[in-house]
Amino acid sequence: MADKIEIMYSREEVEKRIAEMGRIISEDYQGREITLICILKGAAFFACELAKSITVPVNIEFMRCSSYGNETQSSGVVKITQDLDEPIRGKDVIVVEDIIDTGRTMNYLLEVLSGRKPESIRICSLLDKPDRRVVDVAVDYTGFVIPDVFIVGYGLDYAQKYRQLPYIGVVNQDAK
């Protein structure tokens, strides 16, 4: 039986918020060039839309890491499975993530990336779920703060399904 998904944020709401975030980032980085580090796979949709909304010069790099696998709960073990192609030393960096949940993955990434000596490093996340935080991580640019529910769509998945949904939805796992 298919999962029941209830829309939390429509395509229009998501696109409007991303455009707003792009304007804010453009103002904050006026006269500078930024490197967006898109955390694959989930942030790919968000990072592409965000980059289109930013008016200052943008480079995009990609990393892949995981602490979920095909589960709905983080394992707590973070693995980098694809690293950056270019160095970030001396660059203004924004790490683009789909969701900040426990904070473990982002905390680990910040440690790794800070060691590479960027000029600055900030976090931009489409979704922030502070109720699940076990590691304190400050998100600089947040799309939406959400409660402790399992989300799919706009790049977020459930066992590699539903990334392509043009909205953000809540998976009702009890409805199966």
C-alpha positions in Angstrom: 0.0 0.0 0.0 1.3 3.5 -0.8 2.3 5.9 1.9 -0.2 8.6 2.8 1.5 12.1 2.4 -0.1 15.3 3.6 1.1 18.6 2.2 2.8 20.8 4.8 4.2 23.5 2.4 2.9 23.9 -1.1 5.2 24.3 -4.1 4.3 28.0 -4.2 5.1 28.5 -0.5 8.5 26.7 -0.9 9.5 28.6 -4.0 8.5 32.0 -2.4 10.6 31.2 0.8 13.6 30.1 -1.3 13.5 33.4 -3.3 13.3 35.3 0.0 16.4 33.4 1.3 18.2 34.1 -1.9 17.6 37.9 -1.6 18.8 37.9 2.0 22.0 35.9 1.1 22.6 38.3 -1.8 22.4 41.3 0.6 24.6 39.6 3.2 27.3 38.8 0.5 27.0 42.0 -1.6 30.3 42.5 -3.5 31.6 39.0 -2.7 31.6 35.6 -4.3 30.2 32.6 -2.5 30.6 28.9 -2.7 27.5 26.8 -2.0 28.3 23.3 -0.8 25.2 21.3 -1.6 24.8 18.2 0.6 23.6 15.4 -1.6 21.2 13.9 -2.3 18.5 15.7 -0.4 19.6 19.3 -0.8 20.0 19.2 -4.6 16.6 20.5 -5.5 16.8 23.3 -2.8 20.4 24.3 -3.7 19.6 24.7 -7.4 16.6 26.9 -6.7 18.5 28.8 -4.1 21.4 29.5 -6.5 19.0 30.9 -9.1 17.7 33.4 -6.5 21.2 34.6 -5.5 22.4 37.7 -7.4 26.1 37.6 -6.3 28.6 35.3 -8.0 28.0 31.7 -6.9 30.1 28.5 -7.3 28.5 25.2 -6.4 30.3 22.3 -4.9 28.8 18.9 -3.8 29.3 16.6 -0.9 27.5 13.4 0.0 27.2 12.2 3.5 24.8 10.1 5.4 23.6 9.1 8.8 20.3 7.7 7.8 20.7 5.0 5.0 17.1 3.8 4.3 15.8 4.4 7.8 13.7 7.2 9.3 15.9 7.6 12.3 19.6 8.8 12.2 22.1 6.1 13.0 24.3 8.7 14.7 27.3 7.7 12.5 28.2 10.2 9.9 30.0 9.1 6.7 31.3 11.3 3.9 30.8 9.3 0.8 31.6 12.1 -1.8 34.0 14.9 -1.0 34.5 18.3 -2.6 36.2 18.7 -6.0 37.8 22.1 -5.2 39.5 23.5 -2.2 37.6 26.1 -0.1 40.6 27.8 1.6 39.9 31.5 1.7 36.4 31.3 0.3 33.0 32.4 1.7 31.1 29.1 2.1 27.5 28.4 2.7 26.7 24.7 3.4 23.2 24.0 1.9 21.3 21.2 3.6 17.7 20.0 3.1 17.0 19.5 6.8 18.8 20.0 10.1 17.5 17.3 12.5 19.7 16.0 15.3 22.6 18.3 14.3 25.1 15.5 14.2 25.7 15.5 10.5 26.1 19.3 10.3 28.3 19.5 13.4 30.6 16.9 11.8 30.6 18.7 8.5 31.4 22.0 10.1 34.4 20.5 11.9 35.7 18.9 8.6 35.1 22.0 6.5 36.4 24.5 9.1 39.7 22.6 9.1 40.0 23.5 5.4 40.3 27.2 6.3 37.5 28.9 4.5 37.2 32.7 4.9 33.7 32.2 6.4 31.2 29.4 6.8 27.5 29.5 7.3 24.6 27.1 7.2 21.5 27.3 5.0 18.8 24.7 5.5 15.4 24.4 3.8 14.0 22.8 7.0 15.0 23.0 10.7 13.7 20.5 13.2 15.0 21.9 16.5 12.9 19.5 18.7 15.2 16.7 17.6 18.5 18.5 18.2 21.1 16.6 20.2 24.1 18.7 19.0 23.8 22.5 19.2 24.0 23.8 15.6 23.1 27.4 14.7 21.4 27.6 11.3 22.1 31.0 9.7 19.5 30.8 6.9 16.3 28.8 7.6 13.4 28.1 5.2 10.9 26.7 7.6 11.1 25.5 11.3 9.1 22.3 11.5 7.9 20.0 14.3 9.1 16.4 14.8 7.4 14.8 11.9 8.9 12.8 9.0 9.1 14.9 5.9 9.4 14.1 2.1 9.4 16.1 -1.1 11.5 18.8 -2.6 14.5 16.5 -2.4 13.8 14.8 0.9 13.1 11.1 0.7 11.8 8.1 2.5 13.9 5.1 1.4 14.9 6.9 -1.8 11.2 7.7 -2.7 9.3 10.9 -3.0 12.3 13.3 -3.7 10.6 14.5 -6.8 7.4 15.8 -5.1 7.2 19.6 -5.8 6.0 20.3 -2.2 7.0 19.4 1.3 4.8 16.7 2.8 4.4 14.7 6.0 4.5 10.9 5.7 1.7 9.4 7.8 3.3 6.1 8.7 0.3 5.0 10.7 -2.0 5.1 7.7 -0.3 2.1 6.0 
